[in-house]
Amino acid sequence: MLEPGLDRHEWESEMQALEPQIEDAPSEALSELADLVERMLTERGYDVSDPVARQGDEREVVVEYLAAREISDLVESGREGVGPGDVASAVNGFRAVYDFLLAGRRSP
């Protein structure tokens, strides 16, 4: 069993390590940021693959994550047509979910 706050410390450390890359090369950092936020969601009890989670009390969290993840996946696949505005939107979406989860508004 993890000590309380250990996961938070790990998430904050990982985000701090990602910040320079997010600032300098957001497209390249997007996949790692997506993975971090997905792990956080999973550890907080969200099931991002469950359609019901998109309809629950905190559906905005899952919907925000999924929208950002879609852009991340498009960038990772090398798909054309994904612009800097799309990447910025995804980064902002992931940051919003990250901040929400870091605030600990929901735990398993």
Residue pairs with C-beta under 8 A, 6 or more apart in sequence:
7 40
7 43
8 102
8 104
11 36
11 40
11 98
11 101
11 102
12 102
14 36
15 36
15 98
18 29
18 32
18 33
18 36
21 28
21 29
21 32
22 29
22 33
22 91
26 84
26 87
26 88
26 91
27 75
27 87
29 91
30 71
30 72
30 75
30 76
30 87
30 90
30 91
30 94
31 72
31 75
31 76
33 72
33 91
33 94
34 68
34 69
34 72
34 73
34 90
34 94
36 94
36 98
37 65
37 68
37 94
37 97
37 98
37 101
38 48
38 65
38 69
40 97
40 98
40 101
40 102
41 48
41 61
41 62
41 65
41 97
41 101
42 48
43 108
44 101
44 106
44 107
44 108
45 106
45 107
45 108
46 53
46 58
46 61
46 62
46 106
47 53
48 62
48 65
48 66
48 69
53 59
53 62
54 62
54 63
54 66
56 62
58 105
58 106
61 97
61 100
61 101
64 93
64 96
64 97
65 93
65 94
65 97
67 89
67 90
67 93
68 89
68 90
68 91
68 92
68 93
68 94
68 97
69 90
71 82
71 86
71 87
71 89
71 90
72 90
72 94
74 81
74 82
74 86
75 82
75 87
75 90
